[in-house]
Amino acid sequence: MNPLRLLAALAPLVLAACAGVPPRDCTPVYTLGDSSVSSAIASGRTVMKPGPVPAVAVPPGTPRAALEPDGSYAGGRVFCSVPEARAGLIELQAKGAIPAGRPWRVYVVAASWREDVYESRPGEYRLKRSARMVREASE
């Protein structure tokens, strides 16, 4: 086969393989949660940030804006830094994905960016599987 034809044939496969890979390795990984998470962690309880949830298992009352068009949940949003998480909070509140009237905080989640995170849409990162929320993030 002609090398140029081979390259042309393989290019879409290479692009598809790379499409869902987060472009960086962020440590730690940050997420959002309400203020009750801090006290739960302090009292020794395990608090989990969910990974993807099929539509049939999404809890009733979950804001529609937090769900995918098919009714599933794509996994908890995660961020590479505290400032990114704070900006994400404003965006999510504006979309109605999380309630604006509650005190939200940024937390460190026990996840590896390369192993546990995927890009669901350009610039939007989510957990591939549930992960433990470890502590409130410091600035």
N, C-alpha and C positions, 0 to 999 in steps of 0.2 A: 504494500500500500504506500502511496505517496506520503512522505512525511508531513506535508502541508495538510493533506486530507485527514491524516491521523490526528493532527493537532486540532483541526476544526471539529472533528468528531468527539474528541475528548474534552474540549473546552466547556461545553454545557455541564458535563459530569463534575468537573473540577469546581465550577462555580456553584453548583447545587450542593456539593459536599461542604463548601466553605460558608454558605449562606447563613446557617444557624449558629455559627461559632462566634462567641463573644470576642471582640477584637483586642481585649486587654485582660490582664489578670489582676483583679482588685482584691486586696487584702487589708482589712477585713471586708466582708460583704455586709451591707446595711439594708435595713428594711424599716417599715413603719408599723406602729402599733399604738393603741390607746394607752393612757397613763396607768391603767390597771395592770398592764403587763409587768411594770417595774415592781409592784408590790408582790405579784405572784412569783416572780423570779426570786425576790428577796426572801420569800417564805419557803423557798426550796421546791416549788412546783415546777414542773416541766411545761413550758409554753412553746407550742409549735406554730410555725408559719407554714400554711399549706402549700403543697405542690398542686399540680393540675387535678381538677375534679370533674368527672363526667357530668353532663347535665342532669342525669337521673339522681345524682348524689348531692347536688348543690342544696344547701340548707334553705328552707323557705325564709323569705324576708331578705335574702341577699340582694343588695341593690342591682337592678338590671344593668346599670352603667358599669358595674364591675365584671360583667359576664361577656362572653363571646357571643356572636350572633346566634350560634346553635344552643345557647343556654349553659354551656360549660364554663368552668373557671380555668383560666390559663396557668394559674400558679401565682404565688405571692410575688409582688413587685419587689425588686431588689435594685440597689444602687451602689455605685463605686465610691461614693464619698458622702459625708454628712450634708454639704451644700446641695449635692444632687438630690438627696433624699428630701430635703426641705423644699426644693423646687418641685419635686414630684408630688409632694403633699398638696401644694397649691393647685397643681394641675388636676389631681384626682378629686379634690374638693370641688373645683370648678365644673368638672364633668359629672359630679354627683356619684362618683364611685365610692367615696367614703363621706360620712356625715361631717359637715363643717362645724357643728356646734360642740364637738368633743375635743378634749386636749390630746392631741397626737404627739408622739415622740419618735425619735429615731433610735433604732436598736441594732446591735451587732447580731448577726445570725450565723450559726455554726454551719457554714457552707463554703465550698471551694468554688471560686468563680469559674474556673475551667471545667470542673467536674459536675457542678450542680446548677449551673445557670445557662439559660438559652435566651436568644433574642427573638421575642415573639413578633415584634414589629420593629422597624428601624428605630434604634435608640431606646427601645423598651425591653427591659430585661426581667426575666421571671425565673422562679425556682422550678427545676425539673422534678423535684420530689420534696416532700415536707422536710423542714429543717428546724432545729431548736433555736429559739431566741435566747441569747446568752446574757446580755446585759444592755442597759441603756448606753448609748454612744455618748462620748464626750466630744466636745467641739475640737 
